[in-house]
Amino acid sequence: MPADLAEQPTLKLGLVCYLDAFYELDTERNHTLSLARIPWSKVVQYAAEYGYDRDEMVFFIRRMDDAHLDKLRAEAKGSGSGGSGEVVHRPPRPD
């Protein structure tokens, strides 16, 4: 069995919804020449549409998105694809 499958983390049942949201929101990402975060507005819109707490949704999606982008950056660096690898991290909007 591949190590990635054998060593999968387990999530508490109440957190699976955030993983599902991340996969859905990943389709809203701007696929330009550089790696970009999922837009804040899309995360907030998703939370409102499905009745989730906005701040919790932003918190969990941002953490997953940052980890995902870090992994993609590391993979790209290993493949010699270039790019600066610099990402601007902004705190969630207060409104």
C-alpha positions as CSV (number, residue, x, y, z in Angstrom):
1,M,0.0,0.0,0.0
2,P,1.4,3.5,-0.9
3,A,2.6,5.4,2.2
4,D,0.3,8.3,1.3
5,L,-2.7,6.0,1.7
6,A,-1.4,4.1,4.7
7,E,-0.6,7.2,6.7
8,Q,-3.7,9.3,6.1
9,P,-4.7,11.5,9.0
10,T,-8.1,10.9,10.6
11,L,-10.4,13.8,11.1
12,K,-13.0,14.3,13.8
13,L,-16.5,13.9,12.2
14,G,-17.3,17.6,12.8
15,L,-14.3,18.8,10.8
16,V,-15.0,16.8,7.6
17,C,-17.3,19.6,6.4
18,Y,-14.3,22.0,6.3
19,L,-12.3,19.6,4.2
20,D,-15.3,19.2,1.8
21,A,-15.5,23.0,1.7
22,F,-11.8,23.3,0.8
23,Y,-12.1,20.9,-2.1
24,E,-15.1,22.7,-3.4
25,L,-13.6,26.2,-2.9
26,D,-10.4,25.1,-4.6
27,T,-12.3,25.3,-7.9
28,E,-12.7,29.0,-7.2
29,R,-8.9,29.6,-7.2
30,N,-7.5,32.0,-9.8
31,H,-5.2,29.8,-11.9
32,T,-2.8,32.4,-13.2
33,L,1.0,32.1,-13.7
34,S,1.5,32.1,-9.9
35,L,0.0,30.3,-7.0
36,A,-2.8,32.2,-5.5
37,R,-5.0,31.8,-2.5
38,I,-8.7,31.0,-2.7
39,P,-10.4,34.4,-2.7
40,W,-11.7,35.5,0.7
41,S,-15.0,36.6,-0.8
42,K,-15.6,33.0,-2.1
43,V,-14.9,31.5,1.4
44,V,-17.3,34.0,3.0
45,Q,-19.9,33.4,0.3
46,Y,-19.7,29.6,0.8
47,A,-20.1,30.0,4.6
48,A,-23.2,32.2,4.2
49,E,-24.7,29.8,1.6
50,Y,-24.4,26.7,3.7
51,G,-24.9,28.3,7.1
52,Y,-21.4,28.0,8.6
53,D,-19.8,30.4,10.9
54,R,-17.9,32.8,8.7
55,D,-14.8,33.2,11.0
56,E,-14.4,29.5,11.5
57,M,-14.7,28.8,7.8
58,V,-12.1,31.5,7.0
59,F,-9.8,30.1,9.7
60,F,-9.9,26.5,8.5
61,I,-9.9,27.2,4.8
62,R,-6.9,29.6,5.1
63,R,-4.9,27.0,7.1
64,M,-5.6,24.3,4.5
65,D,-5.0,26.6,1.6
66,D,-1.7,27.8,3.0
67,A,-0.5,24.2,3.6
68,H,-1.7,23.2,0.1
69,L,0.1,26.2,-1.5
70,D,3.3,25.4,0.5
71,K,3.3,21.9,-0.8
72,L,2.7,23.0,-4.4
73,R,5.5,25.5,-4.0
74,A,7.9,22.9,-2.7
75,E,7.0,20.5,-5.6
76,A,7.5,23.3,-8.1
77,K,10.9,24.3,-6.6
78,G,12.0,20.7,-7.0
79,S,11.0,20.5,-10.6
80,G,12.8,23.7,-11.6
81,S,9.7,25.6,-12.7
82,G,11.0,28.9,-11.3
83,G,8.9,31.6,-9.7
84,S,9.6,33.6,-6.7
85,G,7.8,31.5,-4.2
86,E,6.8,34.6,-2.4
87,V,3.3,34.7,-1.0
88,V,1.6,37.7,0.7
89,H,-0.2,36.5,3.8
90,R,-2.9,38.8,5.0
91,P,-5.0,38.4,8.1
92,P,-8.7,37.7,7.5
93,R,-10.8,40.8,6.8
94,P,-12.4,42.3,9.9
95,D,-15.8,42.9,8.3
